Amino acid sequence: MKLDEAINKFGSFSPTGDEALDLRMLYALIDQLGELKYADDVRRELITIFERNPNANLGSPGPIVHALEESPVDEHVALLAESLRRHATVMTVWMAERCFRSNLSTQNRRTLVDALRSAADRATGEEVVSAIKEALQDYGT
């Protein structure tokens, strides 16, 4: 698969509402990526799936998080922080919490805390607001 094809496939991914089917489709797409799964544009598109589908059940952690976590955590913090600032979701907040519990650099820890604070100012929806608040209580100091 070529880079532009991968980006298009993930950009057009739309959950069916059948969690098992959605997970199979995502795992199949990710398996086709090979080394492309380490490209920033592909990883950005994977995170964006959560933004476009905040209520979809796409695994916990699931294929997207598993693919992202194949790279060192510090390599996807900037992409995750961008996503949190754009459109925080319960899943992206949860991903930030996973990062906090890892061997995260001090600079990237600050980046995620700042992104969560920014998201807290714009977030809507009780569940995501609550998730951000809890994450900041646990990791924001």
Secondary structure, 3 states (H helix, E strand, C coil): CCHHHHHHHHHCCCCCCCHHHHHHHHHHHHHHHHHHHHCHHHHHHHHHHHHHCCCCCCCCCHHHHHHHCCCCHHHCHHHHHHHHHHHCCHHHHHHHHHHHCCCCCHHHHHHHHHHHHHHHHHCCCHHHHHHHHHHHHHHCC
